[in-house]
Amino acid sequence: MDSRFAAYRDAVGLDPALEFHSLRRSYITHLIEDGQDPLFVQQQVGHDHASTTAIH
């Protein structure tokens, strides 16, 4: 997935710092900003500990 994402990113001229994992972080951030329950967010991304999710 990483290499395919990088190829698409490069093809459309996006910043090379943008990684596939950036999409995951954005998803978490949007859920939290939209007021979703922290436990729901934690379960969505498969974190074992809430502290890991809180980093985002």
Secondary structure, DSSP 4 states (H G I P E B T S, - for coil): -HHHHHHHHHHTT--TT--HHHHHHHHHHHHHHTT--HHHHHHHHT-SSHHHHHT-
